[in-house]
Amino acid sequence: MEVSEDKFLIDLGMHIRRLRELKNLSQEDLAMDSEIPKIQIQRIELAKINTTVKTLVKIANALGVEPKTLLDFTK
C-alpha cells in the first residue's frame, strides 16, 4: 500500500492536535512541556514541516503517550 507523504503529514498533525486537545493542553502548554518552540508545534499540526523522530519523542513524552501512539492515526 502506497502512502502519500503529504497526506501522512496532514494526518499526523491532526492526530497530534487531537491528542493535545484531549489532554486539555494549548499549543503553548505542549511547547513548554516538550521544550519545543510553539511555532514548531503549530507547523507540525498544520503539516508545514516534516519533523524529526527526536521531536516526535519529545511530543509523545509531553503528552504522556508512547511514541508509536503518535503514528497510530489510521483507526
C-alpha positions in Angstrom: 0.0 0.0 0.0 1.4 3.3 -1.0 1.1 6.3 1.4 1.2 9.9 0.2 3.8 11.8 2.2 1.7 14.9 2.2 -1.4 13.1 3.5 0.7 11.3 6.1 2.0 14.7 7.5 -1.5 16.1 7.5 -2.9 13.1 9.3 0.0 13.2 11.8 -0.5 16.8 12.5 -4.3 16.4 13.0 -3.7 13.4 15.3 -1.2 15.3 17.5 -3.7 18.1 17.8 -6.5 15.7 18.8 -4.2 14.1 21.4 -3.2 17.6 22.7 -6.8 18.7 22.9 -7.8 15.5 24.8 -5.2 16.4 27.4 -6.7 20.0 27.5 -3.3 21.4 26.5 -2.8 24.5 24.4 0.0 24.6 21.8 1.9 26.8 24.3 1.5 24.2 27.1 2.7 21.4 24.8 5.6 23.6 23.6 6.7 24.2 27.2 6.3 20.6 28.3 8.2 19.3 25.3 10.8 22.0 25.2 9.9 22.7 21.5 9.1 26.2 20.2 5.4 26.9 19.9 5.8 27.9 16.3 7.2 24.4 15.6 4.2 22.8 17.3 2.0 24.9 15.1 3.8 24.0 12.0 3.7 20.3 12.8 0.0 20.4 13.5 -0.5 22.2 10.2 1.7 19.8 8.2 4.0 22.7 7.3 7.2 20.8 8.3 8.4 17.2 8.2 9.6 16.8 11.8 12.3 14.6 13.2 11.8 11.4 15.2 13.5 13.1 18.2 10.9 15.8 18.1 8.1 13.2 18.0 9.6 11.5 21.0 9.6 14.8 22.9 5.9 15.4 21.9 4.9 11.9 22.9 6.6 12.3 26.3 4.9 15.6 26.9 1.5 14.1 26.0 2.2 11.1 28.2 1.9 8.5 25.4 4.2 6.0 23.7 5.8 7.5 20.6 4.1 4.8 18.5 0.7 6.3 19.5 1.5 9.4 17.5 1.7 7.3 14.4 -1.4 5.3 15.1 -4.0 7.6 13.4 -5.3 5.1 10.9 -8.2 3.9 13.1 
